[in-house]
Amino acid sequence: MTTAAPEPKANMGQPIPRYDAVAKVTGKAAYAADVPLANPVHAYLVTSSIAKGRIDSFDLAAAKRVRGVIAIVTHENAEKLRDAKLFSNGGYASTTNQPLKSNEIAEEGQIIAIVLAENYEAAREASHLVKVNYTAATPTTTFDSLGVTSAPAKGQLARFKEDPKVGDFAKAYNDAQVRFNGEYETPPQHHNPMELFATSCVWNGDSLTIYEPSQYVHGLKNGVAAQSESNQRLCRWRLRLEGLDDAAHRHHRQPCATIAPSGQTGGDPRAGL
């Protein structure tokens, strides 16, 4: 064994080579975004520039004049989706923030519009021409922010049956001979997966195929179906989701459920999105 792969200890498994390792490190591995689609519509996300507040109005005139733009989907014309339960509360979603649900802004970078165009460049150009009028509010971003409240853990989620109590931190800290007080911050995005964030949706009549990077394929499939208002039509969907275990997420992403019907909202349900 080498220093890169030392001899396993008693509590370790054997260092068995991954069957997909060579394909990944040589660039031959095919991910969800690599699936070729015939004549796709390209979607580009417009995200919020404020962390909390509401959208008062859009000015889409300049964006719509870009050659190749098909439609711009906002909360005003997006298909309404059902609320999604959190994964930790018996549902499929990793967040309760549903894009394009309303004019309320709950986080910086929230998806507020989707530009659909004939090609990527047109969608990207138009996205930068979308003008948004906001009423901003003060966000709560740290434990010490104004407006932060606390509540017992019990009852907040299905798994919290009791309030966890382990020792007496305040007493132990005060009684310690050496005390250190510091603050640490982590970036909002710190995961570095091999696979890109991407969603491709292929409509064929009332059948939908989704290509999505995920380690939670069945949950993502069920989550998309559960969120649609067109429940009867969704029951006839045949969803296939493909991804490798280098995917960037393990739960149902709300943007996937938003992207899926956007092609039809734009009036051009073509081969891909």
C-alpha positions as CSV (number, residue, x, y, z in Angstrom):
1,M,0.0,0.0,0.0
2,T,1.1,3.6,-0.5
3,T,0.7,6.6,1.7
4,A,-2.2,7.6,-0.4
5,A,-4.0,4.4,0.4
6,P,-2.5,3.0,3.7
7,E,-3.2,-0.4,5.1
8,P,-6.7,-0.5,6.5
9,K,-7.1,-0.7,10.3
10,A,-9.4,-3.2,12.0
11,N,-12.3,-0.8,11.9
12,M,-11.9,0.1,8.2
13,G,-13.2,-1.6,5.1
14,Q,-11.0,-2.8,2.3
15,P,-9.7,-0.1,-0.2
16,I,-11.6,-1.6,-3.2
17,P,-11.2,0.5,-6.4
18,R,-14.3,2.2,-7.6
19,Y,-15.6,0.8,-10.9
20,D,-16.3,4.3,-12.2
21,A,-13.1,5.9,-11.0
22,V,-11.2,5.8,-14.3
23,A,-14.1,7.2,-16.2
24,K,-14.5,10.1,-13.8
25,V,-10.8,11.2,-13.6
26,T,-10.4,10.9,-17.4
27,G,-13.5,12.9,-18.2
28,K,-15.4,10.1,-19.8
29,A,-18.1,9.8,-17.2
30,A,-21.5,11.0,-18.6
31,Y,-23.5,13.1,-16.2
32,A,-27.1,14.3,-16.4
33,A,-26.1,17.5,-18.1
34,D,-24.3,15.6,-20.8
35,V,-27.4,13.9,-22.2
36,P,-27.9,15.3,-25.7
37,L,-31.4,16.8,-26.4
38,A,-32.9,17.6,-29.8
39,N,-33.7,21.2,-30.3
40,P,-33.9,22.2,-26.6
41,V,-35.2,25.4,-25.1
42,H,-32.6,26.9,-22.8
43,A,-33.5,28.2,-19.3
44,Y,-31.5,30.9,-17.4
45,L,-32.3,31.8,-13.8
46,V,-32.8,35.3,-12.6
47,T,-32.0,35.5,-8.9
48,S,-32.8,38.1,-6.1
49,S,-30.3,40.8,-5.3
50,I,-31.8,41.3,-1.8
51,A,-31.9,38.8,1.1
52,K,-35.4,39.7,2.4
53,G,-38.3,41.7,1.3
54,R,-40.8,41.6,-1.6
55,I,-41.0,42.1,-5.3
56,D,-43.1,45.1,-6.2
57,S,-42.9,44.9,-10.0
58,F,-41.0,43.6,-13.0
59,D,-39.9,45.5,-16.1
60,L,-39.4,42.8,-18.8
61,A,-39.7,44.9,-21.9
62,A,-36.0,45.0,-22.7
63,A,-35.5,41.4,-21.9
64,K,-38.3,40.3,-24.1
65,R,-36.8,42.2,-27.1
66,V,-33.7,40.0,-27.1
67,R,-33.7,37.9,-30.3
68,G,-34.5,34.3,-29.4
69,V,-36.4,34.9,-26.2
70,I,-39.5,32.7,-26.0
71,A,-40.9,33.6,-22.6
72,I,-40.1,34.8,-19.1
73,V,-41.6,33.0,-16.2
74,T,-42.2,34.8,-12.9
75,H,-44.4,34.2,-9.9
76,E,-47.1,36.1,-11.9
77,N,-47.4,33.4,-14.6
78,A,-45.7,30.3,-13.2
79,E,-47.6,27.1,-12.7
80,K,-48.7,26.9,-9.0
81,L,-47.1,24.1,-7.1
82,R,-48.2,22.4,-3.9
83,D,-46.2,23.1,-0.8
84,A,-43.4,20.5,-0.2
85,K,-42.8,18.9,3.1
86,L,-39.2,18.8,4.3
87,F,-37.2,15.6,4.1
88,S,-36.7,15.7,7.9
89,N,-40.4,16.0,8.4
90,G,-41.5,13.0,6.3
91,G,-41.4,14.8,2.9
92,Y,-39.0,15.0,0.0
93,A,-37.7,18.6,-0.1
94,S,-34.5,20.0,1.3
95,T,-35.9,23.5,1.8
96,T,-39.3,25.1,2.2
97,N,-38.3,28.1,0.0
98,Q,-40.3,27.5,-3.2
99,P,-39.1,29.5,-6.2
100,L,-41.7,31.6,-8.1
101,K,-44.4,30.9,-5.4
102,S,-45.1,34.6,-4.6
103,N,-43.5,38.0,-4.5
104,E,-41.9,37.4,-1.1
105,I,-38.1,37.2,-0.9
106,A,-36.8,34.9,1.8
107,E,-33.1,34.6,0.9
108,E,-30.4,36.2,-1.2
109,G,-30.1,34.6,-4.6
110,Q,-33.7,33.3,-4.6
111,I,-34.9,32.3,-8.0
112,I,-37.4,35.1,-9.1
113,A,-37.6,34.5,-12.8
114,I,-36.7,32.0,-15.5
115,V,-35.8,33.2,-19.0
116,L,-36.6,30.7,-21.8
117,A,-34.9,31.2,-25.1
118,E,-33.8,29.4,-28.3
119,N,-30.2,29.3,-27.1
120,Y,-28.1,29.8,-23.9
121,E,-26.6,33.1,-25.0
122,A,-30.0,34.7,-25.6
123,A,-31.4,33.4,-22.3
124,R,-28.3,34.7,-20.4
125,E,-28.4,38.1,-22.1
126,A,-32.1,38.6,-21.4
127,S,-31.7,37.6,-17.8
128,H,-29.4,40.6,-17.2
129,L,-32.0,42.9,-18.7
130,V,-34.7,41.9,-16.3
131,K,-35.4,44.9,-14.1
132,V,-36.9,44.3,-10.6
133,N,-38.4,46.8,-8.2
134,Y,-38.0,45.6,-4.6
135,T,-39.1,46.7,-1.1
136,A,-36.2,45.5,1.0
137,A,-36.4,44.4,4.6
138,T,-33.7,43.7,7.2
139,P,-32.6,40.1,6.9
140,T,-31.9,37.8,9.8
141,T,-28.6,36.2,8.9
142,T,-26.9,35.3,12.3
143,F,-27.8,34.1,15.7
144,D,-27.5,37.6,17.0
145,S,-29.5,39.4,14.2
146,L,-32.4,41.6,15.2
147,G,-35.6,39.6,15.2
148,V,-34.1,36.2,15.8
149,T,-36.3,34.0,18.1
150,S,-35.7,30.6,19.7
151,A,-38.0,27.7,20.4
152,P,-37.7,24.3,22.0
153,A,-36.7,21.6,19.5
154,K,-39.6,19.3,20.5
155,G,-42.4,19.5,18.0
156,Q,-40.5,21.6,15.4
157,L,-39.9,18.5,13.2
158,A,-41.3,15.0,13.4
159,R,-38.0,13.6,14.5
160,F,-37.7,15.9,17.5
161,K,-39.7,14.0,20.1
162,E,-37.9,15.6,23.1
163,D,-35.7,18.6,23.8
164,P,-32.1,17.3,23.8
165,K,-30.2,18.0,26.9
166,V,-26.5,17.1,27.3
167,G,-24.8,18.4,30.4
168,D,-24.6,22.0,31.5
169,F,-22.6,24.0,29.0
170,A,-22.8,27.3,30.8
171,K,-21.5,25.9,34.1
172,A,-18.8,23.9,32.4
173,Y,-17.6,26.9,30.5
174,N,-17.6,29.2,33.4
175,D,-15.7,26.6,35.6
176,A,-13.1,25.9,32.9
177,Q,-9.5,27.0,33.7
178,V,-9.0,28.0,30.0
179,R,-11.8,29.6,28.0
180,F,-11.7,30.6,24.3
181,N,-14.4,32.7,22.7
182,G,-14.4,33.0,18.9
183,E,-16.7,33.3,15.9
184,Y,-16.4,31.2,12.7
185,E,-18.2,31.6,9.4
186,T,-18.7,29.2,6.5
187,P,-19.5,30.2,2.9
188,P,-23.1,29.6,1.7
189,Q,-21.8,27.2,-0.9
190,H,-18.9,25.0,0.2
191,H,-19.6,21.7,-1.5
192,N,-17.4,20.9,-4.5
193,P,-19.1,18.1,-6.4
194,M,-17.8,16.7,-9.7
195,E,-21.2,17.0,-11.3
196,L,-22.7,20.3,-12.3
197,F,-26.1,21.7,-11.2
198,A,-28.3,21.2,-14.1
199,T,-31.9,20.1,-14.9
200,S,-33.0,18.9,-18.3
201,C,-36.7,18.1,-18.9
202,V,-38.0,16.3,-22.0
203,W,-41.7,16.4,-22.7
204,N,-43.4,13.9,-25.0
205,G,-47.1,14.5,-24.8
206,D,-48.0,14.0,-21.1
207,S,-44.9,12.0,-20.5
208,L,-41.9,13.7,-18.8
209,T,-38.3,12.6,-18.5
210,I,-36.1,14.5,-16.2
211,Y,-32.3,14.4,-16.2
212,E,-31.2,15.6,-12.8
213,P,-28.0,15.1,-10.7
214,S,-29.2,13.4,-7.6
215,Q,-28.4,10.8,-5.0
216,Y,-32.1,10.6,-4.2
217,V,-33.7,9.6,-7.5
218,H,-37.0,8.1,-6.2
219,G,-37.5,10.9,-3.7
220,L,-36.9,13.5,-6.4
221,K,-39.4,11.8,-8.7
222,N,-42.0,11.6,-6.0
223,G,-41.3,15.1,-4.9
224,V,-41.9,16.6,-8.4
225,A,-45.1,14.6,-8.8
226,A,-46.4,15.6,-5.4
227,Q,-45.9,19.3,-5.9
228,S,-47.8,19.6,-9.2
229,E,-51.3,20.9,-9.2
230,S,-52.0,18.9,-12.3
231,N,-52.1,15.8,-10.2
232,Q,-54.2,13.7,-12.6
233,R,-51.9,14.4,-15.5
234,L,-48.9,13.8,-13.3
235,C,-50.1,10.3,-12.5
236,R,-49.4,9.4,-16.1
237,W,-45.9,10.8,-16.1
238,R,-43.1,8.4,-16.6
239,L,-40.1,10.0,-14.9
240,R,-36.6,8.8,-15.3
241,L,-33.9,10.6,-13.4
242,E,-30.2,9.9,-14.0
243,G,-27.2,10.9,-11.9
244,L,-24.1,9.5,-10.3
245,D,-23.2,9.6,-6.7
246,D,-21.0,12.7,-7.2
247,A,-24.2,14.6,-7.4
248,A,-24.4,17.9,-5.5
249,H,-27.5,17.1,-3.5
250,R,-29.3,14.2,-1.8
251,H,-32.8,15.7,-1.5
252,H,-35.5,16.9,-3.8
253,R,-34.6,20.4,-5.0
254,Q,-37.5,22.8,-5.3
255,P,-36.0,24.4,-8.5
256,C,-36.4,21.1,-10.3
257,A,-40.2,21.1,-9.7
258,T,-40.2,24.7,-10.9
259,I,-38.2,24.0,-14.1
260,A,-40.3,21.0,-15.1
261,P,-43.5,22.8,-16.0
262,S,-41.8,26.0,-17.2
263,G,-41.5,24.8,-20.8
264,Q,-45.2,24.4,-21.0
265,T,-45.9,27.7,-19.2
266,G,-43.8,29.4,-21.9
267,G,-46.1,27.9,-24.5
268,D,-43.3,25.9,-26.2
269,P,-43.1,22.4,-24.7
270,R,-40.2,21.2,-26.9
271,A,-37.8,18.4,-26.6
272,G,-35.8,19.8,-23.7
273,L,-35.4,22.6,-21.2
